[in-house]
Amino acid sequence: MGVIGDICRKVTGLSTEQIEQLEQLAVLLGIAADLSHAQITVYTKTKSKHFLAIVAQVRPNTSFIEYRPHLLGTTVRATEEPLVWRTMTCGEHISGQREWEIGMDVLEMETHAIRDKAGTVIAVVSFEASHEEARAGAHPVLVEMAFLLLSTSRAKMENIFRRLNARDGIIIVGESGHVVFSNAVAASIYKVLGVGRVVGRRVSDRRSHMKVVQKAIAHGVAQELEIETGDFVFNQRAIPVVVDEKVIRTLFIVSDVTEIKKKEKELLIKSAVIQEIHHRVKNNLQTIASLLSLQARRSSSADVKASLKECINRILSISVIHEFLSQQDVETINVAEVAKNILDSVIQNMMEPDFNIQTVFNGETVILPSDCATSLALAINELIQNSIEHGFVGRREGIIGIDIRSLSDCYQIEIFDNGIGLPPGFDAHSLKSLGIQIITTLIESDLSGKFELKSDGGTRAIITIPHMTEGEGG
């Protein structure tokens, strides 16, 4: 339920159907405020006599309005809002002035009654505009159109009812299908289209480019269309006002989105290029790994074979990152997916065929920027290799697993095995092992994390990374 419904249920005696009508009205308040260049406030009667509740209030995007803040959900005495109260009790449309506080600008105010299906006044909508806006010749037409939208349209939360800005062209089409109003922006857009006069033109005129309006009138339903003409792209929205199943007005909004579409196209091209680069890097890394694998098979030295296998797995772990980045248009990586791929790859490349290995994987979703994910992938690769090389000496079976958890203030990645464990007095930081040095540098320097090794029915390597390394934290 919306805010307007919550307030109505608490302080008014309106029925469920009447509240639903006001909730539908609330969807259109933003576009109505922008159209009329006025602040809109919605009042209802409260359960207490002679009090009014303010159930909705919206300021326009198209004009500056000085107003008293924090009114939503408050109640006021009827004597403090005489114009609103008179409209509430008599249903009259009234014009007047109001000054929220001494020293603030005096606003021109119009009040209109909102009625339910039975004709009962259930709310009052006030339009408050600056003196300059109210004196503009188009103001009455725009306020009338805004009120018609609020009082007759039954809108859902759809993007077509999104708000306006000062760069939108506004056209109002009358019941006969002729344009009765055009703002300066719309007139300027139509000059680009080769149309010098907009007001008075029929929407069925081929040169009017208003097919979306014709469709809205024919079906009595809001329509949206994007058209391209020459080097320009225009977004068009047509919102009909239907009374007794007949369209009596149509609001036509036309926006020049040429630059937006141009930038979107440029971004799509850049994204495609970046993805292609990642794809080629992945292929190049896999080619290098294949060459090293070929060299390893030709070597007669066990030490050379082992060293080349380590290099191959390091290269492939980086390749996994680029493979993921080549398949998506964001520079972030799900660590769990990468870790699972690395685990499978290292097992396949390093484990002897007759060794019975069981893998265990538990991974919560952890999203990191690609550079952080690359460092973590390399560290995970090194730790899995260490388990395979040193954890199962003298054995023909074992378990290797990865556990990834997201804790309150950090991520924890654990690589574990059920092998022979660490030797007595083992100190990872005093070793001169290249693998351990790589892991320490990656975790502590690149990721500002911590790395520790424990012997507990095998070996457990625990990596802890603060949340600040996530996508939004850097």
VOPAGU-2260 file (C-alpha; in pm, 1 decimal, decimal comma):
REM VOPAGU-2260
SITE   aa  ch    i         X         Y         Z
SITE  MET   A    0       0,0       0,0       0,0
SITE  GLY   A    1     113,1     354,9     -66,9
SITE  VAL   A    2     172,2     639,3     175,4
SITE  ILE   A    3    -153,2     810,8      78,2
SITE  GLY   A    4    -347,1     492,8     162,2
SITE  ASP   A    5    -174,0     451,2     499,0
SITE  ILE   A    6    -259,0     808,3     601,2
SITE  CYS   A    7    -619,9     780,3     482,6
SITE  ARG   A    8    -678,2     460,0     678,5
SITE  LYS   A    9    -544,3     618,5     996,7
SITE  VAL   A   10    -716,2     956,9    1001,7
SITE  THR   A   11   -1010,4     950,5     756,8
SITE  GLY   A   12   -1339,8     768,1     730,5
SITE  LEU   A   13   -1300,9     696,0     359,0
SITE  SER   A   14   -1404,9     356,9     224,6
SITE  THR   A   15   -1158,6     108,7      76,5
SITE  GLU   A   16   -1278,7     190,8    -275,3
SITE  GLN   A   17   -1239,3     565,5    -216,4
SITE  ILE   A   18    -887,7     515,6     -78,1
SITE  GLU   A   19    -794,2     304,4    -381,4
SITE  GLN   A   20    -916,0     589,6    -605,2
SITE  LEU   A   21    -684,7     833,4    -425,2
SITE  GLU   A   22    -393,7     588,4    -448,6
SITE  GLN   A   23    -441,0     575,7    -826,2
SITE  LEU   A   24    -454,1     954,7    -830,9
SITE  ALA   A   25    -123,3     966,6    -642,4
SITE  VAL   A   26      54,9     796,3    -935,4
SITE  LEU   A   27     -24,7    1101,4   -1149,9
SITE  LEU   A   28      55,3    1376,2    -897,7
SITE  GLY   A   29     413,6    1420,8   -1016,7
SITE  ILE   A   30     332,4    1459,3   -1386,0
SITE  ALA   A   31      33,6    1683,5   -1297,8
SITE  ALA   A   32     253,9    1911,9   -1085,0
SITE  ASP   A   33     512,0    1935,6   -1363,6
SITE  LEU   A   34     244,5    2002,8   -1624,1
SITE  SER   A   35      79,4    2282,4   -1424,7
SITE  HIS   A   36     408,7    2428,4   -1291,0
SITE  ALA   A   37     238,6    2420,8    -952,6
SITE  GLN   A   38     274,0    2254,8    -615,8
SITE  ILE   A   39      -9,8    2006,8    -565,3
SITE  THR   A   40    -154,9    1925,4    -224,2
SITE  VAL   A   41    -429,5    1669,2    -162,7
SITE  TYR   A   42    -666,1    1721,0     134,1
SITE  THR   A   43    -930,6    1491,6     281,3
SITE  LYS   A   44   -1171,1    1524,6     572,9
SITE  THR   A   45   -1059,7    1361,6     896,9
SITE  LYS   A   46   -1270,6    1156,5    1137,3
SITE  SER   A   47   -1286,2    1469,4    1356,0
SITE  LYS   A   48   -1523,0    1743,6    1240,3
SITE  HIS   A   49   -1380,4    2061,7    1090,6
SITE  PHE   A   50   -1032,3    1918,7    1038,3
SITE  LEU   A   51    -849,2    1840,3     715,8
SITE  ALA   A   52    -568,0    1590,9     657,4
SITE  ILE   A   53    -289,3    1647,9     405,9
SITE  VAL   A   54    -248,4    1304,3     246,1
SITE  ALA   A   55     -20,8    1393,7     -47,0
SITE  GLN   A   56     199,1    1680,5    -162,7
SITE  VAL   A   57     423,1    1714,2    -468,0
SITE  ARG   A   58     643,9    1997,3    -592,2
SITE  PRO   A   59     698,4    2054,8    -965,5
SITE  ASN   A   60    1021,8    1980,3   -1150,8
SITE  THR   A   61     939,9    2260,1   -1395,2
SITE  SER   A   62     917,6    2559,1   -1159,7
SITE  PHE   A   63    1045,3    2679,2    -822,5
SITE  ILE   A   64     781,4    2693,4    -550,8
SITE  GLU   A   65     859,4    2812,3    -198,4
SITE  TYR   A   66     654,4    2608,9      44,7
SITE  ARG   A   67     625,6    2512,8     410,0
SITE  PRO   A   68     789,4    2170,8     456,8
SITE  HIS   A   69     681,0    1863,2     655,5
SITE  LEU   A   70     307,7    1888,4     578,2
SITE  LEU   A   71     246,6    1530,8     463,3
SITE  GLY   A   72      36,5    1339,1     713,7
SITE  THR   A   73     -48,0    1648,2     923,2
SITE  THR   A   74    -394,6    1781,1    1003,1
SITE  VAL   A   75    -514,6    2141,9     991,1
SITE  ARG   A   76    -827,1    2319,7    1108,3
SITE  ALA   A   77   -1083,0    2400,7     842,4
SITE  THR   A   78   -1058,5    2767,4     939,6
SITE  GLU   A   79    -691,1    2766,1     836,0
SITE  GLU   A   80    -779,9    2647,8     485,3
SITE  PRO   A   81   -1101,3    2831,8     392,4
SITE  LEU   A   82   -1068,4    2774,9      15,0
SITE  VAL   A   83   -1006,7    2403,9      58,7
SITE  TRP   A   84   -1287,3    2366,8     310,3
SITE  ARG   A   85   -1535,5    2546,2      87,0
SITE  THR   A   86   -1449,3    2319,4    -205,2
SITE  MET   A   87   -1469,9    2015,9      24,0
SITE  THR   A   88   -1818,3    2105,1     146,7
SITE  CYS   A   89   -1966,2    2260,9    -168,6
SITE  GLY   A   90   -1762,3    2105,5    -449,6
SITE  GLU   A   91   -1685,1    2447,1    -599,8
SITE  HIS   A   92   -1374,4    2527,0    -801,8
SITE  ILE   A   93   -1221,4    2830,3    -628,1
SITE  SER   A   94    -926,7    3059,6    -703,9
SITE  GLY   A   95    -749,2    3272,2    -446,2
SITE  GLN   A   96    -417,2    3346,2    -281,6
SITE  ARG   A   97    -225,1    3207,5      10,5
SITE  GLU   A   98      82,6    3295,0     214,2
SITE  TRP   A   99     226,3    3007,9     413,7
SITE  GLU   A  100     425,2    3232,3     644,2
SITE  ILE   A  101     494,1    3601,8     680,4
SITE  GLY   A  102     772,8    3701,6     443,1
SITE  MET   A  103     722,4    3408,0     205,7
SITE  ASP   A  104     603,4    3460,7    -150,9
SITE  VAL   A  105     228,8    3488,0    -197,8
SITE  LEU   A  106     111,4    3194,8    -410,2
SITE  GLU   A  107    -181,8    3185,4    -647,8
SITE  MET   A  108    -405,0    2896,6    -543,4
SITE  GLU   A  109    -678,4    2695,4    -716,1
SITE  THR   A  110    -884,8    2425,2    -549,8
SITE  HIS   A  111   -1068,4    2142,4    -727,8
SITE  ALA   A  112   -1290,8    1866,4    -591,1
SITE  ILE   A  113   -1218,1    1497,6    -644,1
SITE  ARG   A  114   -1538,5    1293,0    -653,2
SITE  ASP   A  115   -1602,4     920,7    -629,2
SITE  LYS   A  116   -1830,6     725,4    -863,8
SITE  ALA   A  117   -2138,5     837,4    -668,5
SITE  GLY   A  118   -2042,5    1203,6    -706,9
SITE  THR   A  119   -1938,8    1251,2    -342,6
SITE  VAL   A  120   -1645,1    1483,2    -278,0
SITE  ILE   A  121   -1376,0    1265,9    -120,1
SITE  ALA   A  122   -1075,4    1498,2    -153,3
SITE  VAL   A  123    -965,7    1841,8    -265,3
SITE  VAL   A  124    -663,5    1907,8    -485,3
SITE  SER   A  125    -499,8    2248,2    -456,0
SITE  PHE   A  126    -268,2    2392,2    -722,5
SITE  GLU   A  127     -30,2    2658,3    -588,7
SITE  ALA   A  128     183,6    2851,7    -836,4
SITE  SER   A  129     399,5    3160,3    -823,2
SITE  HIS   A  130     245,8    3492,0    -926,2
SITE  GLU   A  131     454,1    3490,5   -1247,2
SITE  GLU   A  132     343,8    3137,8   -1344,3
SITE  ALA   A  133     -22,2    3213,1   -1270,4
SITE  ARG   A  134     -15,7    3524,8   -1490,5
SITE  ALA   A  135     118,8    3330,8   -1790,1
SITE  GLY   A  136    -146,9    3293,5   -2056,6
SITE  ALA   A  137    -115,5    2913,7   -2072,3
SITE  HIS   A  138    -155,0    2858,5   -1696,3
SITE  PRO   A  139    -534,4    2799,9   -1690,2
SITE  VAL   A  140    -509,9    2551,2   -1978,1
SITE  LEU   A  141    -229,4    2358,0   -1810,3
SITE  VAL   A  142    -400,5    2347,4   -1468,5
SITE  GLU   A  143    -724,2    2232,5   -1630,3
SITE  MET   A  144    -539,4    1954,6   -1814,1
SITE  ALA   A  145    -357,6    1850,8   -1495,8
SITE  PHE   A  146    -682,7    1832,6   -1300,4
SITE  LEU   A  147    -853,5    1631,9   -1576,2
SITE  LEU   A  148    -569,2    1380,3   -1556,6
SITE  LEU   A  149    -609,0    1351,9   -1179,4
SITE  SER   A  150    -987,3    1331,9   -1176,2
SITE  THR   A  151   -1047,7    1090,3   -1464,2
SITE  SER   A  152    -739,9     878,6   -1532,1
SITE  ARG   A  153    -694,3     543,1   -1362,6
SITE  ALA   A  154    -318,2     497,7   -1365,4
SITE  LYS   A  155     -97,7     217,4   -1245,1
SITE  MET   A  156     269,5     253,2   -1155,0
SITE  GLU   A  157     387,3     264,4   -1514,5
SITE  ASN   A  158     689,7     436,8   -1664,4
SITE  ILE   A  159     468,5     616,1   -1915,5
SITE  PHE   A  160     345,6     840,7   -1632,3
SITE  ARG   A  161     700,1     943,0   -1539,9
SITE  ARG   A  162     761,0    1305,3   -1454,1
SITE  LEU   A  163     837,6    1594,9   -1687,1
SITE  ASN   A  164    1122,3    1843,4   -1707,2
SITE  ALA   A  165    1173,4    2184,4   -1863,1
SITE  ARG   A  166    1302,8    2026,8   -2188,2
SITE  ASP   A  167     981,7    1834,7   -2261,0
SITE  GLY   A  168     747,9    1951,6   -2533,4
SITE  ILE   A  169     384,7    1969,9   -2418,0
SITE  ILE   A  170      90,9    1950,5   -2659,0
SITE  ILE   A  171    -276,7    1927,9   -2566,2
SITE  VAL   A  172    -517,9    1777,5   -2815,8
SITE  GLY   A  173    -888,9    1859,3   -2796,3
SITE  GLU   A  174   -1189,5    1632,8   -2837,4
SITE  SER   A  175   -1205,9    1701,1   -3212,5
SITE  GLY   A  176    -849,6    1577,8   -3268,1
SITE  HIS   A  177    -704,3    1927,3   -3317,6
SITE  VAL   A  178    -407,8    2065,7   -3122,2
SITE  VAL   A  179    -537,0    2331,5   -2879,8
SITE  PHE   A  180    -211,6    2408,1   -2699,7
SITE  SER   A  181     162,7    2379,1   -2758,4
SITE  ASN   A  182     441,7    2504,3   -2535,5
SITE  ALA   A  183     753,9    2669,2   -2674,4
SITE  VAL   A  184     961,8    2350,3   -2650,6
SITE  ALA   A  185     711,9    2153,4   -2858,8
SITE  ALA   A  186     694,6    2433,6   -3115,1
SITE  SER   A  187    1074,8    2432,5   -3140,1
SITE  ILE   A  188    1083,3    2054,4   -3189,1
SITE  TYR   A  189     822,6    2071,7   -3462,9
SITE  LYS   A  190    1020,2    2340,9   -3642,8
SITE  VAL   A  191    1298,5    2083,6   -3668,4
SITE  LEU   A  192    1041,3    1848,4   -3821,4
SITE  GLY   A  193     947,2    2112,6   -4077,3
SITE  VAL   A  194     616,8    2209,9   -3915,1
SITE  GLY   A  195     587,6    2583,7   -3855,3
SITE  ARG   A  196     246,3    2586,9   -3686,7
SITE  VAL   A  197     136,5    2327,2   -3433,2
SITE  VAL   A  198    -177,9    2473,9   -3274,3
SITE  GLY   A  199    -481,9    2400,7   -3489,1
SITE  ARG   A  200    -319,2    2108,4   -3669,7
SITE  ARG   A  201    -506,0    1777,6   -3681,5
SITE  VAL   A  202    -329,5    1479,6   -3530,2
SITE  SER   A  203    -427,5    1276,2   -3836,8
SITE  ASP   A  204    -220,6    1508,9   -4057,6
SITE  ARG   A  205      62,6    1299,9   -4204,5
SITE  ARG   A  206     318,3    1572,1   -4130,0
SITE  SER   A  207     218,6    1599,0   -3763,5
SITE  HIS   A  208     407,7    1282,9   -3658,2
SITE  MET   A  209     131,5    1211,0   -3403,9
SITE  LYS   A  210      35,6     851,1   -3480,5
SITE  VAL   A  211      81,2     767,4   -3111,7
SITE  VAL   A  212    -190,0    1024,0   -3028,6
SITE  GLN   A  213    -425,8     870,0   -3282,6
SITE  LYS   A  214    -370,0     529,4   -3123,9
SITE  ALA   A  215    -430,2     666,1   -2771,3
SITE  ILE   A  216    -756,0     830,0   -2886,4
SITE  ALA   A  217    -871,7     517,9   -3068,2
SITE  HIS   A  218    -810,1     283,7   -2772,8
SITE  GLY   A  219    -854,8     525,1   -2480,8
SITE  VAL   A  220    -528,9     399,5   -2330,4
SITE  ALA   A  221    -194,0     574,8   -2275,0
SITE  GLN   A  222      61,8     500,2   -2546,4
SITE  GLU   A  223     436,3     552,1   -2590,4
SITE  LEU   A  224     647,4     549,0   -2905,5
SITE  GLU   A  225     998,7     637,0   -3015,4
SITE  ILE   A  226    1040,4     778,0   -3364,8
SITE  GLU   A  227    1345,9     852,7   -3576,5
SITE  THR   A  228    1336,3    1122,2   -3840,4
SITE  GLY   A  229    1651,0    1236,8   -4012,1
SITE  ASP   A  230    1927,9    1263,1   -3753,8
SITE  PHE   A  231    1684,5    1303,0   -3463,3
SITE  VAL   A  232    1520,1    1062,1   -3219,7
SITE  PHE   A  233    1206,1    1165,8   -3033,6
SITE  ASN   A  234    1024,5     996,7   -2747,4
SITE  GLN   A  235     646,3    1044,6   -2760,9
SITE  ARG   A  236     387,0     980,3   -2491,1
SITE  ALA   A  237      13,5    1021,3   -2535,9
SITE  ILE   A  238    -211,1    1013,3   -2226,8
SITE  PRO   A  239    -585,6    1037,9   -2297,8
SITE  VAL   A  240    -850,0    1176,9   -2062,8
SITE  VAL   A  241   -1156,3     953,6   -2089,0
SITE  VAL   A  242   -1503,5    1059,4   -1968,5
SITE  ASP   A  243   -1803,1     829,8   -2027,1
SITE  GLU   A  244   -1586,4     612,9   -2255,6
SITE  LYS   A  245   -1504,4     913,5   -2473,1
SITE  VAL   A  246   -1163,0    1085,1   -2505,3
SITE  ILE   A  247   -1214,9    1455,2   -2431,8
SITE  ARG   A  248    -849,2    1559,5   -2409,0
SITE  THR   A  249    -511,8    1404,4   -2482,3
SITE  LEU   A  250    -182,3    1507,5   -2328,8
SITE  PHE   A  251      98,1    1461,7   -2581,7
SITE  ILE   A  252     456,5    1479,0   -2452,4
SITE  VAL   A  253     742,4    1488,3   -2701,0
SITE  SER   A  254    1107,4    1478,9   -2594,6
SITE  ASP   A  255    1424,3    1507,9   -2800,2
SITE  VAL   A  256    1629,4    1205,6   -2688,5
SITE  THR   A  257    1880,4    1218,7   -2974,5
SITE  GLU   A  258    2183,7    1280,3   -2751,0
SITE  ILE   A  259    2069,8    1023,6   -2494,9
SITE  LYS   A  260    2032,3     757,1   -2762,7
SITE  LYS   A  261    2366,8     852,6   -2912,4
SITE  LYS   A  262    2538,8     810,6   -2575,8
SITE  GLU   A  263    2356,3     481,1   -2511,2
SITE  LYS   A  264    2478,9     352,2   -2847,0
SITE  GLU   A  265    2835,0     463,9   -2768,3
SITE  LEU   A  266    2819,7     286,6   -2431,2
SITE  LEU   A  267    2691,1     -32,1   -2593,8
SITE  ILE   A  268    2975,4     -20,5   -2847,1
SITE  LYS   A  269    3233,5      40,6   -2572,2
SITE  SER   A  270    3086,6    -241,8   -2365,9
SITE  ALA   A  271    3103,0    -477,7   -2664,7
SITE  VAL   A  272    3463,7    -377,0   -2735,0
SITE  ILE   A  273    3563,8    -433,0   -2371,3
SITE  GLN   A  274    3395,8    -773,0   -2367,5
SITE  GLU   A  275    3573,8    -866,4   -2689,6
SITE  ILE   A  276    3907,8    -759,7   -2538,2
SITE  HIS   A  277    3844,7    -981,8   -2233,4
SITE  HIS   A  278    3753,8   -1267,5   -2468,0
SITE  ARG   A  279    4077,3   -1226,4   -2664,6
SITE  VAL   A  280    4287,7   -1198,4   -2347,8
SITE  LYS   A  281    4127,4   -1520,2   -2222,7
SITE  ASN   A  282    4206,2   -1694,5   -2551,6
SITE  ASN   A  283    4565,9   -1567,9   -2548,7
SITE  LEU   A  284    4617,7   -1685,6   -2190,4
SITE  GLN   A  285    4477,2   -2027,8   -2274,6
SITE  THR   A  286    4707,2   -2045,6   -2578,7
SITE  ILE   A  287    5006,2   -1969,5   -2355,3
SITE  ALA   A  288    4889,9   -2235,9   -2109,7
SITE  SER   A  289    4860,4   -2485,9   -2395,1
SITE  LEU   A  290    5214,8   -2407,8   -2513,5
SITE  LEU   A  291    5349,0   -2454,4   -2161,3
SITE  SER   A  292    5155,6   -2781,0   -2132,0
SITE  LEU   A  293    5312,3   -2901,4   -2456,5
SITE  GLN   A  294    5656,0   -2806,6   -2322,1
SITE  ALA   A  295    5586,0   -2991,2   -1996,8
SITE  ARG   A  296    5497,7   -3311,6   -2181,2
SITE  ARG   A  297    5824,6   -3295,8   -2379,0
SITE  SER   A  298    6040,1   -3237,8   -2070,6
SITE  SER   A  299    6209,3   -3535,3   -1906,3
SITE  SER   A  300    6265,7   -3348,3   -1578,2
SITE  ALA   A  301    6005,4   -3402,3   -1304,4
SITE  ASP   A  302    6096,0   -3066,2   -1146,9
SITE  VAL   A  303    6047,3   -2882,8   -1477,2
SITE  LYS   A  304    5713,5   -3056,3   -1531,3
SITE  ALA   A  305    5597,4   -2956,5   -1182,4
SITE  SER   A  306    5707,9   -2594,2   -1225,8
SITE  LEU   A  307    5539,1   -2568,2   -1564,1
SITE  LYS   A  308    5216,3   -2711,6   -1420,8
SITE  GLU   A  309    5220,2   -2445,3   -1147,9
SITE  CYS   A  310    5266,8   -2173,1   -1409,6
SITE  ILE   A  311    4985,9   -2319,5   -1622,2
SITE  ASN   A  312    4742,7   -2311,3   -1329,1
SITE  ARG   A  313    4835,7   -1952,4   -1244,0
SITE  ILE   A  314    4772,6   -1847,6   -1601,4
SITE  LEU   A  315    4443,9   -2038,5   -1618,1
SITE  SER   A  316    4321,7   -1882,4   -1292,1
SITE  ILE   A  317    4362,6   -1536,7   -1449,5
SITE  SER   A  318    4199,3   -1668,3   -1766,1
SITE  VAL   A  319    3890,2   -1762,8   -1564,7
SITE  ILE   A  320    3844,4   -1396,5   -1461,8
SITE  HIS   A  321    3864,4   -1274,7   -1820,8
SITE  GLU   A  322    3622,4   -1546,7   -1929,6
SITE  PHE   A  323    3362,2   -1418,3   -1683,1
SITE  LEU   A  324    3422,7   -1055,4   -1784,7
SITE  SER   A  325    3384,5   -1145,7   -2152,3
SITE  GLN   A  326    3033,2   -1275,6   -2078,4
SITE  GLN   A  327    2896,4    -971,6   -1895,6
SITE  ASP   A  328    2899,0    -592,6   -1922,6
SITE  VAL   A  329    2999,3    -506,7   -1565,8
SITE  GLU   A  330    3346,2    -505,9   -1414,6
SITE  THR   A  331    3252,3    -716,2   -1112,9
SITE  ILE   A  332    3289,8   -1087,2   -1046,9
SITE  ASN   A  333    3105,4   -1342,9    -834,8
SITE  VAL   A  334    3393,2   -1494,3    -638,3
SITE  ALA   A  335    3204,9   -1818,9    -571,4
SITE  GLU   A  336    3172,7   -1895,0    -944,0
SITE  VAL   A  337    3540,5   -1819,3   -1006,8
SITE  ALA   A  338    3657,9   -2027,9    -710,3
SITE  LYS   A  339    3453,3   -2329,3    -824,3
SITE  ASN   A  340    3600,9   -2306,2   -1176,0
SITE  ILE   A  341    3956,2   -2279,0   -1040,6
SITE  LEU   A  342    3904,0   -2577,3    -809,6
SITE  ASP   A  343    3782,2   -2793,5   -1099,0
SITE  SER   A  344    4060,5   -2671,7   -1330,8
SITE  VAL   A  345    4347,4   -2733,0   -1086,8
SITE  ILE   A  346    4215,9   -3079,0    -993,4
SITE  GLN   A  347    4195,5   -3170,5   -1361,3
SITE  ASN   A  348    4545,7   -3041,2   -1445,8
SITE  MET   A  349    4745,9   -3152,6   -1141,8
SITE  MET   A  350    4586,7   -3459,0    -985,6
SITE  GLU   A  351    4722,1   -3798,8   -1087,4
SITE  PRO   A  352    4459,2   -4010,4   -1269,6
SITE  ASP   A  353    4468,6   -4291,7   -1010,2
SITE  PHE   A  354    4424,9   -4056,3    -709,8
SITE  ASN   A  355    4073,9   -4068,6    -561,8
SITE  ILE   A  356    3989,8   -3704,0    -485,6
SITE  GLN   A  357    3661,6   -3569,4    -348,5
SITE  THR   A  358    3581,3   -3198,3    -373,1
SITE  VAL   A  359    3353,5   -3000,0    -141,2
SITE  PHE   A  360    3226,1   -2653,5    -227,9
SITE  ASN   A  361    3009,7   -2415,9     -22,7
SITE  GLY   A  362    2994,7   -2064,4    -162,9
SITE  GLU   A  363    2783,5   -1765,8     -67,8
SITE  THR   A  364    2755,5   -1489,8    -327,5
SITE  VAL   A  365    3045,1   -1245,5    -290,4
SITE  ILE   A  366    3078,9    -975,7    -556,9
SITE  LEU   A  367    3417,8    -806,6    -600,7
SITE  PRO   A  368    3566,5    -570,3    -860,3
SITE  SER   A  369    3757,0    -759,3   -1129,9
SITE  ASP   A  370    4102,4    -648,6   -1005,4
SITE  CYS   A  371    4029,2    -771,5    -652,0
SITE  ALA   A  372    3875,7   -1092,3    -786,3
SITE  THR   A  373    4189,0   -1156,1    -993,9
SITE  SER   A  374    4414,9   -1128,3    -687,6
SITE  LEU   A  375    4185,4   -1356,4    -489,6
SITE  ALA   A  376    4167,5   -1607,9    -775,9
SITE  LEU   A  377    4546,4   -1631,7    -788,8
SITE  ALA   A  378    4565,0   -1683,0    -411,7
SITE  ILE   A  379    4299,3   -1957,5    -421,3
SITE  ASN   A  380    4486,1   -2122,6    -708,1
SITE  GLU   A  381    4812,2   -2126,2    -511,0
SITE  LEU   A  382    4646,3   -2271,8    -201,2
SITE  ILE   A  383    4474,6   -2552,3    -394,7
SITE  GLN   A  384    4804,5   -2635,4    -565,3
SITE  ASN   A  385    4978,4   -2648,4    -225,9
SITE  SER   A  386    4715,3   -2891,1     -95,9
SITE  ILE   A  387    4762,3   -3120,5    -394,0
SITE  GLU   A  388    5143,6   -3105,9    -384,8
SITE  HIS   A  389    5203,3   -3135,5     -10,1
SITE  GLY   A  390    4882,7   -3242,6     161,6
SITE  PHE   A  391    4850,0   -3601,6      47,6
SITE  VAL   A  392    5205,8   -3736,8      50,0
SITE  GLY   A  393    5189,7   -4115,6      80,9
SITE  ARG   A  394    4811,5   -4127,2      30,8
SITE  ARG   A  395    4589,3   -4230,4    -261,6
SITE  GLU   A  396    4270,5   -4047,9    -166,9
SITE  GLY   A  397    4158,2   -3728,8       0,4
SITE  ILE   A  398    3920,7   -3433,0      22,3
SITE  ILE   A  399    3978,7   -3072,9     -92,0
SITE  GLY   A  400    3716,0   -2807,6     -34,5
SITE  ILE   A  401    3635,1   -2437,0     -45,4
SITE  ASP   A  402    3400,4   -2252,4     190,0
SITE  ILE   A  403    3305,2   -1889,2     116,2
SITE  ARG   A  404    3111,8   -1685,1     374,0
SITE  SER   A  405    2995,5   -1326,2     394,1
SITE  LEU   A  406    3024,2   -1209,6     756,8
SITE  SER   A  407    2904,7    -882,8     910,3
SITE  ASP   A  408    3226,0    -690,6     843,8
SITE  CYS   A  409    3429,2    -913,2     611,9
SITE  TYR   A  410    3438,3   -1198,9     363,5
SITE  GLN   A  411    3601,0   -1525,1     468,3
SITE  ILE   A  412    3732,5   -1778,2     218,3
SITE  GLU   A  413    3858,8   -2109,0     353,6
SITE  ILE   A  414    4048,5   -2368,1     148,8
SITE  PHE   A  415    4076,9   -2696,0     337,5
SITE  ASP   A  416    4188,3   -3057,6     298,1
SITE  ASN   A  417    4196,3   -3373,3     510,9
SITE  GLY   A  418    4560,7   -3445,5     432,2
SITE  ILE   A  419    4866,0   -3493,5     651,3
SITE  GLY   A  420    4850,8   -3139,4     791,8
SITE  LEU   A  421    5130,1   -2892,7     860,2
SITE  PRO   A  422    5465,7   -3002,5    1006,2
SITE  PRO   A  423    5540,3   -2914,1    1371,5
SITE  GLY   A  424    5661,3   -2555,0    1418,9
SITE  PHE   A  425    5538,5   -2450,4    1074,9
SITE  ASP   A  426    5552,7   -2072,3    1016,2
SITE  ALA   A  427    5417,7   -1957,9     680,4
SITE  HIS   A  428    5572,6   -1609,7     703,5
SITE  SER   A  429    5926,5   -1744,6     760,2
SITE  LEU   A  430    5917,0   -1968,3     452,7
SITE  LYS   A  431    6086,9   -1866,0     131,4
SITE  SER   A  432    5833,3   -2058,2     -79,3
SITE  LEU   A  433    5735,1   -1866,8    -392,2
SITE  GLY   A  434    5375,9   -1984,8    -357,1
SITE  ILE   A  435    5344,6   -1856,8       2,6
SITE  GLN   A  436    5508,2   -1526,0     -94,0
SITE  ILE   A  437    5260,9   -1485,4    -380,5
SITE  ILE   A  438    4964,2   -1557,7    -152,0
SITE  THR   A  439    5083,6   -1318,1     119,8
SITE  THR   A  440    5141,8   -1035,4    -127,5
SITE  LEU   A  441    4805,2   -1084,5    -298,3
SITE  ILE   A  442    4600,3   -1100,9      22,1
SITE  GLU   A  443    4778,8    -848,2     243,7
SITE  SER   A  444    4897,7    -592,6     -12,7
SITE  ASP   A  445    4635,9    -611,7    -287,8
SITE  LEU   A  446    4327,0    -686,7     -78,6
SITE  SER   A  447    4420,9    -541,3     264,3
SITE  GLY   A  448    4323,3    -876,8     409,5
SITE  LYS   A  449    4466,3   -1142,6     637,6
SITE  PHE   A  450    4593,9   -1490,6     561,4
SITE  GLU   A  451    4660,0   -1775,4     804,8
SITE  LEU   A  452    4726,5   -2149,4     789,5
SITE  LYS   A  453    4601,6   -2395,5    1049,9
SITE  SER   A  454    4645,8   -2769,1    1096,7
SITE  ASP   A  455    4320,8   -2933,8    1206,0
SITE  GLY   A  456    4264,8   -3286,6    1075,1
SITE  GLY   A  457    4443,5   -3165,2     764,7
SITE  THR   A  458    4523,1   -2809,9     657,5
SITE  ARG   A  459    4297,3   -2504,8     662,9
SITE  ALA   A  460    4396,2   -2184,8     484,3
SITE  ILE   A  461    4177,9   -1890,8     591,1
SITE  ILE   A  462    4159,9   -1568,0     390,2
SITE  THR   A  463    3979,6   -1271,4     545,2
SITE  ILE   A  464    3895,0    -966,1     331,1
SITE  PRO   A  465    3726,0    -648,9     459,3
SITE  HIS   A  466    3400,5    -543,7     290,0
SITE  MET   A  467    3563,5    -223,4     163,5
SITE  THR   A  468    3704,3    -417,5    -131,5
SITE  GLU   A  469    3355,0    -477,7    -268,6
SITE  GLY   A  470    3242,2    -302,4    -587,1
SITE  GLU   A  471    3118,0      15,3    -424,8
SITE  GLY   A  472    3392,2      41,0    -164,7
SITE  GLY   A  473    3712,9      34,8    -367,8
